[in-house]
């Protein structure tokens, strides 16, 4: 055994008093039950009973109402995955759990396994066969459960009050940060958090400007994970001074951020914008994007992706390397070389019996050789070119105002249909607010609109500079963005060409390959 940063351990020696220290906190900042205080109480209790600590199960940020057998640190010990121990030691019964059923279940299964139970708030080991001690143990659990229920009720009531008043409660959404003035006080306002806002706007831009169908929420999640960008959960932990856990991005996370009203800068509850007393959503910060962009994202993300799927392998030329004889994309395979068996690209169309490939000689070439050729020719052709960036111009905001008003009015209609404004006072308020929104909507529609749209601006970045700093997947995306193809011909025979590898641009590919390439089945890389 090794010790944690603050909690010493001794080796397991089979003395019958080798105890596992159990520590738990719902919030690490809770000073009344700090890790150091729990450690000292456990060590003192173990020493008093002649025992010693052989390991620690430290569950931080874990609710006391959770099942002990599913806790990240304690669970594996209880299931016998971390080796032998003779009993459990905790600073108090409520550190074992704040649920009567779960606490009694743990105590009984612990006793059935022949292990002891020790807490610093009780003299000696617990003997639940003694009716008086069983009653005391159950009473402590019951009091802990009642306290937990009271805390949960107070938190829920405070969250409901904050929503009614349009106040911020809870952690900020991805891309935002709460500002507390004075420091440590209540949230005074919310603003965009620079780093995460740039990340969010970046993947939104890539999703909306992609015309190949290969930039998806899943491919963006993989790209962000490869780049080491903190996932939203880890970003939130770091914002609150905690260590990241190494969580990964996934497509559902990105889709949720794209479509959430929180990203528009609104106060939200259960995914919906909270309405203020005037019937409009409560805005707490500048949005990461506007409602029109959100509508474009919703349309983009609900459509089935077109074209071949983005390759998952870390190779440079999937969907780029093509047989020059039958125009079918090449497979990854292996071939004999003077240095041994090496990975290669090869055509297998004739072997697979594809129509039109009956006379294809199925050429092949080493992957490294084709990668080097593709890089050299691509940078020669496009390296000096400067990238432009498509930027969204929201116009004069009239369209956004109209979209917001229509969404607010639709929300009121839905609430009325659900029976929320059936009382006389509520019905009068509903008619008054609905009429006011209608007037505002008519006024907005009468205002001349400067249309929103995308326009291109220079970035100062060249294709060569982007290629240099990109990883293998980023370089593959560059090749696919420029829609280039690498044709491979046989080294001998009647279909031999010189050079046997040919680099063709998008226009040449459309002319030489036509629709045959698009109809060919995608080959696994």
Phi, psi and omega in degrees: 000149174240154181275155172281183183299327186235358188234107183287154177225163174234158184294153174289128182235005177071023183283351182092354180231032176275107190254148174261121178284128181247117177235144180209143174215136174287324178224127184297333183284354184293100187291336183290340178225057185293154178305319181295320180294316177299318179302312183296318179296319180293314181297320179294317180295319179295316180296322180298327181261009178077019180258178176212155185267124181255355179184166181231134172251093185260107178254099178265147182061040179235128181293145178290343180276358182284158178291121181304329183285347178252003179291145186303321185260316182286323184308308180300325176296313182297331180270007174077022184269348184245017176100178185281154171201160187258349181178174179251145177226127180226163181284333179199163181298323183290346173284336175287320179177159177244031178226126186299313183297310183295321180295315179293322178299315180298315182297319183288318179292327177295317179292322179297330178278002179080021181256159181263167178225126184228131173229149184289344180267017179217140181282115178082182179286149177286134174239096184282358171282344175276118183305322182293317179290323177298319179294319179296317180297315180295321179297318178297318177297318181297318179294320178295321178294318178298319178296319179297317179296321180294317179298316181296320179295316179298317179297318180294318179296320179293322178295320178294319178297317181297320179296318180298324182271000181072027181262156180279134174220134180095181184283155181286156174289163180300131181099358183230163176215142176274139177248126182248117177232118358288169181303131180088353180275199178288161178294121179273324176195169180238141180219170178293136174270119193306309188294308183291329177296321178296319179298313182296314180294331179294311182287334174293316179299316181295321179295317185282331183269351181290132177242002181269341184082004183260350174267107182236173178297327180288319178292326177292321177298317178296320180296316181293322178294317178299323182283355179077020178287132181301133174293160180306322179294315179291323177300317179296320179296316181295322178300331180257022172078024180247165181281139176291154181260358180083024179293153182259157170285155168216166186299324180296324178298312181296318179297320180296318178295318182298321189259356183285140174293339177298327180290343175275000179092013182265152169288130185235158174216123183053040174086354181246149178292138178280131179274137176277185181295337179272003179087355180263153175300145180277116178268130181245350182196162172298137181289154174289331174205176184260178184292328178295320176296320177298320178296320177296322178294318180297318178295319182293317188277347178265353177275145175291134181297143179261158175077182181293150180292148177297127182298143178268344182283156178265065176240158186276327195244018171301139182068001179247317180282125187227143175290128181285347183267317184240002175061027176261141179298148186276153175265156169274130179214204176221157182214160179282141180217162180299338178267001180124202178275124183232155178292146184211161169263140181209153175270136178233021186298315181294319178299322180278355177075030180288141182298133179091359183250017186299328182254011181290129179282000179053069181292157177216158178203149179301141180300317182299320180294317180289324176298315181297318179296315181298317181296314183297311183290322181296315181290328176295319184282317189239353186308314182286347184296143181263138178284142167249157183237132177279124183243138181275125176256111185287356181077208183270004175088359181295315179299320178297317180297317179296316180298318179296314181296318179295322178294320179295318182292321177296323178295319178297318179301315181297319179294322178295318179296332179278359176089016183283342184237040182280332178295155186299313181298317180293323180295320178296317179298319180298313181297320180295313181291324180294319178294319179296317178297321178298320178295317179297323180293319178296319179296318181294320180292337179278349181277130178302138184256134168266110189296145174278161178176177179263143172218158186261137177229146178291148182250345184080000180259135178263163177299320181297318181293322178292322178297319184297320184266356181276152172276185186298322180289321177297322178292322177297321178296324177296315178301317181289328178296323179273358175056039178273161177226150173246114179271134179244125178248162179291155181280346180208169178100177185294337180264013179296140176229155174235125353286157184286339172253128182231133181262123180233145181275180184299317181294317179295322180296317180296324183284317188274326185260331179059213182278351184298318183296319183292330181277345181291144181292144178292138181254142181295139178265000000 
